[in-house]
Structure formats: C-alpha cells, structure tokens
C-alpha cells in the first residue's frame, strides 16, 4: 500500500499534469485552471471555489517555485470569476448531447443544465445540472393562454398543442424547440380561427441564458384587439419557489410572496426584469431570472398558489393594445436559472443578464452565474497568495504587486461583510459555517502578514458570528459536547467538513483574538468526534464521524467518508497540537489519546486512497473512488502538510 505523501509538490504535480488545462471563454480570451476531474470525456467543469482550494496548495512556497506559471494562471482564473460582489460558481466547456427519448419525453445534456421536453404537450423543463443529488428539474415552461377582444367580448383561450406541429433541431451548439398550433374560439355559434401561435425555445451550449419566444400570426380576415400573449412557468411548488420580484419594486420588496391559495394579477408595467425565487437567501437558493427581449410590452404577472406558501404557476403577460388584423405579434424573454445568489441586488442581476445576452455571440464557454459555495475559500486563497508573495519577492510570474493582491483581498472581504456578516442578525441562514471558517483563516493570515489592527478587529467580529453556529448538548455521558451547524436553519446534523473547518478556524484565530470562549468551545467540539464504519458496494471504510444531539434528543452522526472532510479534520488536529496558548495546550492534552486514535483511523483511510503515478501522487475522493477531483486533492494534501502561512 502506498505511504501517505509528505511532499506537497508531488500532489500539486498530479493536478498540473492531469487536471490543469485551458478553456476558451471568448474568442481570444483563454484561461488555464484545474478542471473538476481528469476524465475529459466527462464534463469539462472549472469550479471557482475548487480552484481557490487548489490555489492555496499551489501557494505553498516550494510548490509556487516549482510551478510559477501554473500558479499564476490559476490565480488569474480565480480573480476573473470575481465581478464586484459576485464570485461566479463555475464555467464549462460547451456540451449539448442528446441522451434519448423515453415515451414522449426527450432529454438533452447541456453544458450546465439538464433539458427535457414533450413538445406534443407543450412542455419544456430545465434545471441546473450537478453530479450529485442536487441535480433537479427547476422549471417547467408551459401553461400558456391568449387573451383578446372580438366585437366587444373578451376571450381567454388556452394554448393547446393537440393537432399542432412540433420541431426539435440541433444546429451545432444550438438547440431549438418549437411547438405551434392553430388558435380558435367560438363566437355567435361559429368556430373562428384567430391565427397560428408558436412557442420557440432556444438553448445554447455556450451559455446558461436561454430564450423563449411566443409569436402569434393573426388571420387577415378577422380583427381582434387588446391582445395578451403569455410566457408561463409551472411546477414551481416542487422547488419551493415562493417570491416574485421585479426591478420596479421599492427596496427589493417582493411583487408577490406566496401565502394562502389564490390566483392574482399584478401590475408589472415598466418592468425590464423579473425573477421567481425562493424566499431565503443563501448560496444554494434558486431563482429564475427573466429579461424581456427588446421593447416588449410586459404589463402584468399572474400568480397561482395552490399549496400554502408555494407558488404553483407564474405567468408573464405581454399586452398588444389596439386593433390587429393579419399582424405578427411577438413577445420574447432571455432567461437564466441560478442556484445561489444575492437576489436582493435586482439592478445587478438585470445588468448581468443584459450584458450576458449581448455577449452571447462571442461566448465560447458557459458560465454558471450562481454564486460560489465557498466565498471563504476564495478569500483565504487571496490571503495566502499575498502573504507568500510579500515574503518572497520575485515569486510571482507574471509580476503582480502584492499591494494589488491585498486590494483584491480587501475588496472581496468587504463584500463578504456587507452581504453576509452584516445580514447575520436579520437573515441567519445567509452564512455557511465552513465558508465563514475559511474567511477567518484568510483574515488570520492577513493579520499575521501585515499586523494591521483592522484585520484583528474584523477577526474578533467574525469569531463572534461563527460561535453562533455552535449547538451544545449532552453526549449521554454527562460530558458537555457541541457541534456546528452548516447553516443556522439547516437540518440538525454535524457535517464533518463544517465542524472541523470551524474548529480549525477558531484554533488559528485564537492566537490573535483574546476570547476566553474559544478554548472551551474547542474542548466541547472535540467531544463530538467518534468512530464510524461506512458500508458501500465493495466493502467497508472505517472513518470518523461527528455527533449532534438536537433539541428533541435525537442523535445524528455524519461521517468523513469523503477524503476532503478527513483532510480538514487532520488540519485541525495539527493546528491544535501546535497551539501556543496554555488553555489550548490543556485541551489538546485532555483529548490526546482520542485524537491519536482518530488520527490513526483518518490516516489509514487516506493511505487506502493513495495512487502513486510516475508524474505525481493522487489522493482519490474516497477509498472506493477511482479518481480524485479538484476539491479532494488539495484539501486532503493540506490536511497532511498544512500551510506555512496559516
């Protein structure tokens, strides 16, 4: 069995040789970064937060000296994903694959979305795509109708697809779906033809934005007036959508928040943007953003609530006032689905969509405009790069002044305070505890590197906020114990990556923050660790777990089967053993025997996950996994060697 690696260069070399590659973002704009996995036949995804984790490993001085160009390129990529307060989640090389048809439903794999359609039923379904349980259908486009007036009488006709025409065409990176049908109504005991209505949905492998167009070609022999065309959104209750916002509401207040069952019509005249979103704000909340294409006539939004607190349907209404005969009436929207964002920043999203739609012709890669899960990983990576570059002049290639890196760090940290820390009291679910832990690691590094008292004051406040995530309990032996929630409103479970990340951050911050609560918190947190055996198809993995006992006495454990969680735990143990504060030394002494046992189990788990290569060492995602990925490799290795500028 391969021994555990002790040379960070060998682990970095595997990343450089196997996962590091280029991606063309626009014509003439090329970045190099670490892809999610080695298999290039799979999705070619470049996650910002994973590249920030890789960057922390690459910023170790001996690694940076060995790979100066690659480190600088990854830093350039991570910085390119930061746009004001937004750190975009990932970018993908184009992909548009027909997966097949089952019954009447056809499925496509888009670069970053899953697409399904049944055009005979007039239904198109889209959802943000992942490689795990987050993969879901987020939006169904259907449920449309047409309104008009004929000879003084108002008609509302559903758009039916039976007997109509359908067409699905793939043209390189473009997928166009179309269904059309004749539109009829009955008046004076006669069935009359209004015209033909067609819906066209256009998806582009190079963009997360897609377009929906409705066109009504009116019969020249009949005159109708005050026509309304619609773009409907259904199945919203499945993903707990419950708010509609527009760019014309005051202070980002919702145009509508779902309550009791109802059908309502809301004035949206003058709106150039609207969104259907979940009520909570966090890194994983969903929203469907829409911007009318060109000078459209968005006049109103109809909402339908069938279950308390959940939207079922939202229908955008486009008005064409006056009389029409033989005309072509068209309404269209650019749309975007995000799975995490700062949705109160309505003007920013409206501008983002306008810019992205204008740039679609030049795009060569698809951006996921959801915000990064690990804002803190990016902040910490910037801090590590600044500290190393400041201590070793000439290391950066191409040259990038440390002061510029510090400005980047400060700007990103200020956004984090404004959007997360300052919102904590009002919206406690905003903060992700592991993310905050890495913000603390970054600020600790900056204080150590600069001695600026501003960073120390920020560190004190961040630690106070992080302590709010502690959940205390009796472990059943009468011993005080605690573990840390992922979010304040998350399920009562102690995810090992969150728990260990928090304890690591508090241990490192305690060198500069005089808070007597910290040592006692670490003491309680250590008590929650235990041993657990995970069973999978091919055998058993002995690992560690973290216990939480909730308010009702329910005991729940979460394990460190995935090696990035094991690596974070080792990094915490290392930091605690190296602590100079007598109170922390006393905590380490009290838990010495248990920590040694836990570490033996973790190290054995990682040993079983090592694959030696001629050009580097690989730490796979788990014992039974066939390969590593862009998150597991850096965090597992940093768990073994740490970072000299922690």
C-alpha positions as CSV (number, residue, x, y, z in Angstrom):
1,X,0.0,0.0,0.0
2,X,1.4,3.5,-0.9
3,X,2.6,5.5,2.0
4,X,1.0,8.9,2.8
5,X,2.6,11.7,0.8
6,X,4.6,14.2,2.7
7,X,5.7,16.2,-0.4
8,X,3.2,18.9,-1.5
9,X,5.0,19.3,-4.8
10,X,4.1,15.7,-5.8
11,X,0.4,16.2,-5.1
12,X,0.5,19.5,-7.0
13,X,2.3,17.9,-9.9
14,X,-0.6,15.4,-10.3
15,X,-3.0,18.3,-10.5
16,X,-0.9,20.1,-13.1
17,X,-0.2,17.0,-15.2
18,X,-3.7,15.6,-15.2
19,X,-6.4,18.2,-14.3
20,X,-4.8,21.6,-15.3
21,X,-5.9,22.6,-18.7
22,X,-7.1,25.6,-20.8
23,X,-10.6,26.8,-21.6
24,X,-11.6,29.4,-24.2
25,X,-14.1,31.7,-22.6
26,X,-14.5,34.1,-25.6
27,X,-12.7,34.4,-28.9
28,X,-9.2,35.5,-28.0
29,X,-9.7,35.0,-24.2
30,X,-8.2,31.9,-22.8
31,X,-7.8,30.8,-19.2
32,X,-5.9,27.9,-17.6
33,X,-7.3,26.3,-14.4
34,X,-7.9,22.9,-12.8
35,X,-10.9,21.0,-14.1
36,X,-13.2,19.1,-11.8
37,X,-11.8,15.7,-12.8
38,X,-9.3,14.1,-15.1
39,X,-11.7,12.4,-17.4
40,X,-12.0,14.8,-20.4
41,X,-14.8,12.6,-21.8
42,X,-16.9,13.8,-18.9
43,X,-18.0,17.4,-18.2
44,X,-15.2,19.9,-18.5
45,X,-16.2,22.0,-15.5
46,X,-13.9,24.5,-13.8
47,X,-15.2,25.4,-10.3
48,X,-14.1,28.7,-8.8
49,X,-14.1,27.5,-5.2
50,X,-12.2,24.3,-6.1
51,X,-9.6,26.3,-7.9
52,X,-9.3,28.6,-4.9
53,X,-8.6,25.5,-2.8
54,X,-6.0,24.3,-5.3
55,X,-4.5,27.8,-5.3
56,X,-4.0,27.6,-1.5
57,X,-2.0,24.4,-2.1
58,X,-0.1,25.9,-5.0
59,X,0.7,29.0,-2.9
60,X,3.0,27.0,-0.6
61,X,6.4,28.5,-1.4
62,X,8.0,25.2,-2.6
63,X,5.1,24.5,-4.9
64,X,4.9,28.0,-6.3
65,X,8.6,27.9,-7.1
66,X,8.1,24.6,-8.9
67,X,5.0,25.7,-10.9
68,X,5.2,29.5,-11.1
69,X,3.3,29.8,-14.4
70,X,0.5,27.4,-13.4
71,X,0.0,29.1,-10.0
72,X,-0.2,32.5,-11.6
73,X,-2.7,31.2,-14.2
74,X,-4.9,29.7,-11.5
75,X,-4.8,32.9,-9.6
76,X,-5.7,34.8,-12.8
77,X,-8.7,32.5,-13.3
78,X,-10.0,32.8,-9.7
79,X,-9.7,36.6,-9.9
80,X,-11.6,36.5,-13.3
81,X,-14.6,34.9,-11.6
82,X,-14.9,37.8,-9.2
83,X,-17.2,40.5,-10.5
84,X,-17.9,43.1,-7.8
85,X,-19.7,41.2,-5.0
86,X,-20.4,38.2,-7.2
87,X,-18.0,35.3,-7.3
88,X,-19.4,33.1,-10.1
89,X,-19.5,29.4,-9.4
90,X,-18.1,27.7,-12.4
91,X,-17.5,27.7,-16.1
92,X,-17.9,24.8,-18.6
93,X,-16.7,24.0,-22.0
94,X,-19.7,23.7,-24.4
95,X,-21.7,20.5,-24.4
96,X,-25.0,19.5,-25.9
97,X,-25.8,15.8,-26.0
98,X,-29.0,14.0,-26.9
99,X,-29.4,11.4,-24.2
100,X,-32.5,9.7,-25.7
101,X,-36.3,9.6,-25.6
102,X,-38.4,7.6,-23.2
103,X,-42.1,7.6,-24.1
104,X,-42.8,11.1,-25.3
105,X,-40.1,12.8,-23.2
106,X,-36.7,13.6,-24.8
107,X,-33.7,14.5,-22.7
108,X,-30.6,16.6,-23.5
109,X,-27.4,17.2,-21.5
110,X,-26.5,20.8,-21.8
111,X,-23.1,22.2,-20.5
112,X,-24.6,23.1,-17.2
113,X,-28.3,22.2,-17.4
114,X,-30.5,19.2,-17.8
115,X,-33.2,19.8,-20.5
116,X,-36.3,17.7,-21.1
117,X,-39.2,18.3,-23.3
118,X,-42.5,16.9,-24.5
119,X,-43.4,19.2,-27.3
120,X,-46.7,17.4,-28.0
121,X,-47.8,18.5,-24.6
122,X,-46.2,22.0,-25.0
123,X,-43.8,21.4,-22.0
124,X,-40.1,22.2,-21.7
125,X,-38.3,21.5,-18.5
126,X,-34.9,22.9,-17.4
127,X,-32.7,22.6,-14.3
128,X,-29.2,23.4,-13.2
129,X,-27.1,20.2,-13.6
130,X,-24.7,18.7,-11.0
131,X,-23.1,15.3,-10.5
132,X,-24.9,14.5,-7.2
133,X,-28.3,14.8,-5.5
134,X,-28.6,18.5,-6.3
135,X,-29.4,17.6,-9.9
136,X,-33.1,18.5,-10.4
137,X,-35.8,19.9,-12.6
138,X,-36.2,23.5,-11.5
139,X,-38.6,25.0,-14.1
140,X,-41.3,23.8,-16.4
141,X,-42.3,26.2,-19.2
142,X,-46.0,25.6,-20.0
143,X,-49.5,26.7,-19.1
144,X,-49.9,29.5,-21.6
145,X,-53.0,31.2,-22.9
146,X,-54.0,34.1,-25.2
147,X,-56.5,36.9,-24.4
148,X,-58.1,39.2,-26.9
149,X,-61.3,41.1,-27.6
150,X,-63.6,40.4,-30.5
151,X,-66.6,42.5,-31.2
152,X,-66.7,43.9,-27.7
153,X,-66.4,40.5,-26.0
154,X,-63.3,39.4,-24.1
155,X,-61.9,35.9,-24.8
156,X,-59.2,33.8,-22.9
157,X,-58.1,30.8,-24.9
158,X,-55.6,28.2,-23.6
159,X,-52.7,27.4,-25.9
160,X,-53.4,23.8,-26.9
161,X,-50.9,21.6,-28.7
162,X,-53.1,18.8,-29.8
163,X,-53.1,18.6,-33.6
164,X,-50.3,21.1,-33.8
165,X,-46.8,20.9,-35.2
166,X,-43.6,20.3,-33.3
167,X,-40.0,20.5,-34.2
168,X,-36.7,19.9,-32.4
169,X,-33.5,20.9,-34.2
170,X,-29.9,20.9,-33.1
171,X,-27.5,23.1,-35.0
172,X,-24.1,22.7,-33.6
173,X,-24.2,24.4,-30.1
174,X,-27.8,25.5,-30.5
175,X,-31.0,23.5,-29.7
176,X,-34.3,25.0,-30.9
177,X,-37.5,23.5,-29.8
178,X,-40.8,24.6,-31.3
179,X,-44.5,23.8,-31.0
180,X,-47.2,25.5,-32.9
181,X,-51.0,25.2,-33.3
182,X,-53.9,26.9,-34.7
183,X,-55.8,29.2,-32.3
184,X,-59.6,29.1,-32.4
185,X,-62.5,30.5,-30.5
186,X,-66.3,30.3,-30.7
187,X,-68.5,33.4,-31.2
188,X,-72.1,33.7,-32.3
189,X,-72.3,29.8,-32.6
190,X,-69.4,29.8,-35.0
191,X,-65.9,28.5,-34.7
192,X,-63.5,31.1,-35.8
193,X,-59.7,30.9,-36.5
194,X,-57.7,33.7,-34.8
195,X,-54.4,32.5,-36.3
196,X,-51.4,30.4,-35.5
197,X,-49.4,30.6,-32.3
198,X,-45.9,29.2,-31.9
199,X,-43.5,28.9,-29.0
200,X,-39.8,28.6,-29.7
201,X,-37.2,27.7,-27.0
202,X,-33.6,28.3,-27.9
203,X,-30.7,26.8,-25.8
204,X,-27.0,27.5,-26.4
205,X,-24.3,25.1,-25.2
206,X,-22.1,28.2,-24.7
207,X,-24.4,30.0,-22.3
208,X,-26.7,29.4,-19.3
209,X,-29.0,32.0,-20.8
210,X,-31.8,30.7,-23.0
211,X,-34.6,32.3,-24.9
212,X,-38.4,31.8,-25.0
213,X,-40.4,33.4,-27.8
214,X,-44.1,33.4,-28.5
215,X,-45.4,34.5,-31.8
216,X,-49.0,34.9,-32.9
217,X,-49.6,35.2,-36.6
218,X,-53.2,36.7,-36.9
219,X,-55.7,35.7,-39.5
220,X,-56.0,38.6,-42.0
221,X,-59.8,38.0,-42.3
222,X,-60.5,38.8,-38.7
223,X,-59.9,41.8,-36.4
224,X,-59.1,41.4,-32.7
225,X,-57.9,44.0,-30.2
226,X,-56.0,44.3,-27.0
227,X,-54.2,41.0,-27.4
228,X,-52.3,39.4,-24.5
229,X,-49.6,36.8,-25.1
230,X,-48.1,34.8,-22.2
231,X,-45.0,33.0,-21.1
232,X,-45.9,30.6,-18.4
233,X,-43.8,28.9,-15.7
234,X,-45.2,25.8,-14.0
235,X,-44.2,23.2,-11.5
236,X,-42.8,25.8,-9.2
237,X,-44.0,24.2,-6.0
238,X,-41.7,21.3,-6.5
239,X,-38.7,23.6,-5.7
240,X,-40.5,25.7,-3.1
241,X,-40.5,28.9,-5.2
242,X,-42.5,31.5,-3.3
243,X,-41.5,35.0,-4.3
244,X,-41.8,37.2,-7.4
245,X,-39.6,40.3,-7.7
246,X,-39.3,43.0,-10.4
247,X,-36.9,45.9,-11.0
248,X,-39.7,48.4,-10.3
249,X,-40.4,47.4,-6.7
250,X,-39.1,49.6,-3.9
251,X,-36.1,48.4,-1.8
252,X,-36.2,45.0,-3.5
253,X,-39.6,44.2,-1.9
254,X,-41.4,41.2,-3.5
255,X,-44.0,42.0,-6.0
256,X,-45.7,38.9,-4.5
257,X,-45.0,36.5,-1.7
258,X,-47.0,33.2,-1.7
259,X,-49.4,32.8,1.1
260,X,-52.8,31.3,1.1
261,X,-54.1,29.6,-2.1
262,X,-55.0,32.3,-4.6
263,X,-55.0,33.5,-8.2
264,X,-53.9,37.1,-8.6
265,X,-52.9,39.5,-11.3
266,X,-50.1,42.0,-10.5
267,X,-49.2,45.2,-12.4
268,X,-45.7,44.9,-13.9
269,X,-45.8,47.8,-16.4
270,X,-42.4,49.3,-16.9
271,X,-40.5,46.3,-15.6
272,X,-37.4,45.3,-17.6
273,X,-36.6,42.4,-15.3
274,X,-38.4,40.0,-13.1
275,X,-37.4,36.9,-11.1
276,X,-39.2,33.9,-9.5
277,X,-37.2,32.9,-6.4
278,X,-37.1,31.1,-3.2
279,X,-37.6,33.3,-0.1
280,X,-34.4,32.5,1.7
281,X,-31.1,34.0,0.6
282,X,-28.1,31.6,0.6
283,X,-25.5,30.0,-1.6
284,X,-27.9,27.4,-2.7
285,X,-31.3,29.2,-3.1
286,X,-32.9,29.0,-6.5
287,X,-34.1,31.8,-8.8
288,X,-35.4,32.0,-12.4
289,X,-34.4,35.4,-13.9
290,X,-36.2,36.9,-16.9
291,X,-35.4,39.9,-19.1
292,X,-37.8,40.8,-21.9
293,X,-36.1,40.9,-25.3
294,X,-36.2,44.3,-26.9
295,X,-39.0,46.8,-26.4
296,X,-41.5,44.3,-25.2
297,X,-44.8,45.0,-23.6
298,X,-44.6,43.2,-20.2
299,X,-47.7,44.5,-18.5
300,X,-48.5,42.1,-15.7
301,X,-47.7,38.9,-13.9
302,X,-50.2,36.4,-12.8
303,X,-49.5,34.2,-9.8
304,X,-51.2,31.0,-8.8
305,X,-50.8,29.5,-5.4
306,X,-52.4,26.0,-4.7
307,X,-50.4,25.0,-1.6
308,X,-49.9,27.3,1.3
309,X,-46.7,29.3,0.9
310,X,-45.7,27.9,-2.5
311,X,-46.1,29.2,-6.0
312,X,-47.5,26.8,-8.4
313,X,-47.5,28.9,-11.6
314,X,-46.3,32.3,-12.6
315,X,-47.4,33.7,-16.0
316,X,-45.9,36.8,-17.6
317,X,-48.4,38.8,-19.6
318,X,-47.5,40.8,-22.7
319,X,-50.0,43.3,-24.0
320,X,-50.6,44.5,-27.5
321,X,-53.3,47.2,-27.3
322,X,-55.4,48.4,-30.1
323,X,-56.9,46.6,-33.1
324,X,-54.9,44.0,-35.1
325,X,-55.6,42.2,-38.4
326,X,-53.2,39.9,-40.2
327,X,-50.3,41.1,-38.0
328,X,-47.5,39.2,-36.3
329,X,-47.3,39.8,-32.6
330,X,-44.2,38.6,-30.8
331,X,-43.0,38.5,-27.1
332,X,-39.7,37.0,-26.0
333,X,-37.6,36.7,-22.9
334,X,-34.0,35.8,-22.1
335,X,-34.0,33.5,-19.1
336,X,-31.4,32.3,-16.5
337,X,-31.6,29.8,-13.7
338,X,-29.3,30.2,-10.7
339,X,-28.8,28.0,-7.6
340,X,-27.5,30.6,-5.2
341,X,-27.3,34.4,-5.3
342,X,-27.7,37.8,-3.8
343,X,-31.2,38.2,-5.1
344,X,-31.9,41.5,-3.4
345,X,-29.4,43.1,-5.8
346,X,-32.0,43.3,-8.5
347,X,-30.3,46.0,-10.6
348,X,-27.1,43.9,-10.7
349,X,-28.9,40.9,-12.0
350,X,-30.8,42.9,-14.6
351,X,-27.5,44.4,-15.8
352,X,-25.8,41.0,-15.7
353,X,-28.4,39.4,-17.9
354,X,-28.4,42.3,-20.4
355,X,-24.6,42.1,-20.6
356,X,-24.6,38.3,-20.9
357,X,-27.3,38.3,-23.6
358,X,-25.4,41.0,-25.6
359,X,-22.2,38.9,-25.4
360,X,-23.7,35.6,-26.4
361,X,-22.4,35.7,-29.9
362,X,-18.8,35.9,-28.6
363,X,-19.1,33.3,-25.8
364,X,-17.1,30.1,-26.1
365,X,-17.9,28.7,-22.7
366,X,-20.9,28.6,-20.4
367,X,-20.8,30.4,-17.0
368,X,-22.9,29.3,-14.1
369,X,-23.9,32.7,-12.7
370,X,-24.8,31.2,-9.3
371,X,-22.5,32.5,-6.6
372,X,-19.7,30.4,-5.2
373,X,-20.5,28.0,-2.4
374,X,-17.2,28.7,-0.8
375,X,-16.7,32.5,-0.8
376,X,-14.4,31.9,2.1
377,X,-12.1,29.6,0.1
378,X,-11.5,32.4,-2.4
379,X,-10.8,35.0,0.3
380,X,-8.4,32.6,2.0
381,X,-6.6,31.8,-1.2
382,X,-6.1,35.6,-1.9
383,X,-4.7,36.0,1.6
384,X,-2.3,33.0,1.2
385,X,-1.0,34.3,-2.1
386,X,-0.5,37.8,-0.7
387,X,1.4,36.5,2.4
388,X,3.7,34.3,0.3
389,X,4.3,36.9,-2.4
390,X,5.1,39.5,0.2
391,X,7.6,37.3,2.0
392,X,9.3,36.2,-1.2
393,X,9.8,39.0,-3.8
394,X,10.0,37.9,-7.4
395,X,7.9,34.7,-6.9
396,X,5.0,36.0,-8.9
397,X,5.2,35.3,-12.6
398,X,4.0,37.3,-14.4
399,X,4.6,40.1,-11.9
400,X,1.6,41.1,-9.8
401,X,2.3,43.6,-7.0
402,X,1.4,42.3,-3.5
403,X,-0.5,45.5,-3.0
404,X,-2.8,44.6,-5.8
405,X,-3.4,41.2,-4.2
406,X,-4.1,42.9,-0.9
407,X,-6.6,45.2,-2.6
408,X,-8.3,42.2,-4.2
409,X,-8.5,40.6,-0.7
410,X,-9.8,43.7,0.9
411,X,-12.5,44.3,-1.7
412,X,-13.7,40.7,-1.5
413,X,-13.7,40.7,2.3
414,X,-15.7,44.0,2.3
415,X,-18.3,42.4,0.1
416,X,-18.5,39.4,2.4
417,X,-19.1,41.7,5.4
418,X,-21.8,43.6,3.6
419,X,-23.6,40.6,2.1
420,X,-23.1,38.0,4.9
421,X,-21.9,39.3,8.2
422,X,-23.9,42.4,8.3
423,X,-27.0,40.4,7.4
424,X,-26.5,37.7,10.0
425,X,-28.9,39.1,12.6
426,X,-31.7,39.6,10.1
427,X,-31.1,36.6,7.9
428,X,-29.2,34.0,9.9
429,X,-29.5,31.4,7.2
430,X,-27.3,33.5,4.9
431,X,-24.0,32.2,6.3
432,X,-22.5,28.8,5.6
433,X,-20.3,28.0,8.6
434,X,-17.5,26.3,6.6
435,X,-17.3,29.3,4.3
436,X,-17.1,31.7,7.3
437,X,-14.4,29.5,8.8
438,X,-12.2,30.0,5.7
439,X,-12.9,33.7,5.8
440,X,-11.4,33.6,9.3
441,X,-8.4,31.7,8.1
442,X,-7.8,34.3,5.5
443,X,-8.1,37.3,7.8
444,X,-5.8,35.5,10.3
445,X,-3.2,35.1,7.6
446,X,-3.6,38.8,6.6
447,X,-3.2,40.0,10.3
448,X,-0.1,37.8,10.6
449,X,1.4,39.1,7.4
450,X,0.6,42.8,7.9
451,X,0.0,43.4,11.6
452,X,-2.9,45.7,10.7
453,X,-5.3,46.2,13.6
454,X,-8.2,46.5,11.2
455,X,-7.8,42.8,10.5
456,X,-7.7,41.9,14.2
457,X,-10.9,43.8,14.8
458,X,-12.6,42.0,11.9
459,X,-11.3,38.7,13.2
460,X,-12.9,39.3,16.6
461,X,-16.3,40.0,15.0
462,X,-16.1,37.0,12.6
463,X,-15.3,34.7,15.5
464,X,-18.3,36.0,17.5
465,X,-20.6,35.3,14.5
466,X,-19.1,31.8,14.0
467,X,-19.8,30.9,17.6
468,X,-23.5,31.4,17.0
469,X,-23.5,28.2,14.9
470,X,-22.5,26.1,17.9
471,X,-25.1,23.6,19.2
472,X,-24.4,22.3,22.7
473,X,-25.7,19.0,24.0
474,X,-25.0,16.2,26.5
475,X,-23.4,13.3,24.7
476,X,-25.1,10.8,27.0
477,X,-22.2,10.5,29.4
478,X,-22.8,13.8,31.2
479,X,-19.9,15.3,29.3
480,X,-20.5,18.7,27.7
481,X,-20.3,18.5,23.9
482,X,-21.1,20.6,20.9
483,X,-21.0,20.6,17.2
484,X,-21.5,23.2,14.5
485,X,-24.5,23.6,12.2
486,X,-23.9,24.1,8.4
487,X,-26.4,27.0,8.5
488,X,-28.5,28.3,11.3
489,X,-31.7,26.9,9.8
490,X,-30.1,23.7,8.4
491,X,-31.0,20.2,9.5
492,X,-29.6,19.3,12.9
493,X,-26.5,17.5,11.7
494,X,-22.8,18.0,12.3
495,X,-21.2,17.7,8.8
496,X,-17.6,16.9,9.4
497,X,-16.3,19.4,6.9
498,X,-18.2,22.2,8.6
499,X,-17.4,21.0,12.2
500,X,-13.7,20.5,11.6
501,X,-13.4,23.7,9.5
502,X,-14.9,25.7,12.2
503,X,-12.7,24.2,14.9
504,X,-9.6,24.8,12.7
505,X,-10.5,28.4,12.2
506,X,-11.2,29.1,15.8
507,X,-7.9,27.5,16.8
508,X,-5.9,29.6,14.4
509,X,-7.7,32.8,15.2
510,X,-7.2,32.3,19.0
511,X,-3.5,33.3,18.5
512,X,-4.7,36.8,17.9
513,X,-8.1,37.0,19.5
514,X,-8.4,37.2,23.3
515,X,-11.7,35.4,23.7
516,X,-12.0,33.0,26.7
517,X,-14.9,31.2,25.0
518,X,-12.7,29.7,22.2
519,X,-10.7,27.1,24.2
520,X,-13.9,25.9,25.9
521,X,-15.6,25.6,22.5
522,X,-12.8,23.6,21.1
523,X,-13.0,21.3,24.1
524,X,-16.7,20.7,23.6
525,X,-16.2,20.2,19.9
526,X,-13.6,17.6,20.3
527,X,-16.0,15.5,22.4
528,X,-18.4,15.1,19.5
529,X,-15.9,13.1,17.4
530,X,-16.3,9.4,17.2
531,X,-15.6,6.3,15.0
532,X,-17.9,5.0,12.3
533,X,-17.8,2.3,9.7
534,X,-19.2,3.2,6.3
535,X,-20.6,0.4,4.1
536,X,-20.5,0.6,0.3
537,X,-21.0,-1.8,-2.5
538,X,-17.4,-3.1,-2.4
539,X,-16.7,-3.3,1.3
540,X,-16.2,-1.2,4.4
541,X,-14.4,2.0,5.2
542,X,-13.5,2.8,8.8
543,X,-13.6,6.5,9.4
544,X,-14.6,9.2,11.9
545,X,-17.9,11.0,12.5
546,X,-19.3,13.9,14.3
547,X,-22.3,13.6,16.6
548,X,-25.1,16.1,17.2
549,X,-28.0,15.7,19.6
550,X,-30.8,18.0,18.7
551,X,-33.3,19.9,20.8
552,X,-35.5,16.8,20.9
553,X,-32.8,14.4,22.0
554,X,-32.4,12.9,18.5
555,X,-28.8,11.6,17.9
556,X,-27.4,12.1,14.4
557,X,-23.9,11.4,13.1
558,X,-22.2,12.5,9.9
559,X,-19.1,10.8,8.7
560,X,-15.9,11.7,6.9
561,X,-16.2,9.1,4.2
562,X,-15.1,11.7,1.6
563,X,-11.4,12.5,1.9
564,X,-11.7,16.3,1.8
565,X,-13.5,16.0,5.1
566,X,-10.9,13.8,6.6
567,X,-8.2,16.2,5.4
568,X,-9.9,19.2,7.1
569,X,-10.0,17.2,10.4
570,X,-6.3,16.4,10.2
571,X,-5.6,20.0,9.6
572,X,-7.5,21.0,12.7
573,X,-5.7,18.4,14.8
574,X,-2.3,19.7,13.5
575,X,-3.3,23.3,14.4
576,X,-4.4,22.3,17.9
577,X,-1.2,20.4,18.6
578,X,0.8,23.4,17.5
579,X,-1.1,25.9,19.6
580,X,1.0,28.0,21.9
581,X,-1.8,29.2,24.2
582,X,-1.7,27.3,27.5
583,X,-5.5,26.9,27.5
584,X,-5.4,25.2,24.1
585,X,-2.4,23.1,25.1
586,X,-4.5,21.9,28.0
587,X,-7.4,21.0,25.7
588,X,-5.0,19.1,23.5
589,X,-3.6,17.2,26.5
590,X,-7.1,16.2,27.7
591,X,-8.0,14.8,24.3
592,X,-4.6,13.4,23.4
593,X,-5.4,9.7,23.4
594,X,-8.7,10.1,21.5
595,X,-7.1,12.4,19.0
596,X,-4.3,9.9,18.4
597,X,-6.8,7.1,17.8
598,X,-8.9,9.3,15.5
599,X,-5.9,10.4,13.5
600,X,-4.7,6.8,13.1
601,X,-8.1,5.9,11.5
602,X,-8.1,9.0,9.3
603,X,-4.5,8.4,8.1
604,X,-5.3,4.8,7.4
605,X,-8.3,5.9,5.3
606,X,-6.1,8.3,3.3
607,X,-3.4,5.6,2.8
608,X,-6.0,3.4,1.3
609,X,-6.9,6.3,-1.1
610,X,-3.5,7.0,-2.5
611,X,-2.5,6.1,-6.0
612,X,1.2,6.6,-7.0
613,X,1.9,7.8,-10.5
614,X,5.2,8.5,-12.2
615,X,4.3,12.1,-12.5
616,X,2.7,12.7,-9.1
617,X,0.7,11.3,-6.3
618,X,-3.1,11.2,-6.3
619,X,-5.4,11.1,-3.3
620,X,-8.7,9.8,-4.5
621,X,-12.0,11.2,-3.4
622,X,-12.6,8.2,-1.1
623,X,-11.3,4.7,-0.6
624,X,-13.5,3.1,-3.2
625,X,-13.3,6.1,-5.7
626,X,-11.5,5.6,-8.9
627,X,-10.0,9.1,-9.1
628,X,-9.6,12.4,-7.2
629,X,-11.2,15.7,-8.0
630,X,-10.4,19.4,-7.8
631,X,-11.6,19.6,-4.2
632,X,-10.4,16.4,-2.7
633,X,-6.7,16.5,-3.8
634,X,-5.8,20.0,-2.3
635,X,-7.8,19.7,0.9
636,X,-6.6,16.1,1.6
637,X,-3.0,17.2,1.0
638,X,-3.2,20.3,3.1
639,X,-4.5,18.1,5.9
640,X,-1.3,16.2,5.8
641,X,1.2,19.2,5.4
642,X,-0.8,22.3,6.3
643,X,0.2,25.7,5.1
644,X,3.2,27.7,6.4
645,X,1.2,31.0,6.4
646,X,-1.8,29.7,8.4
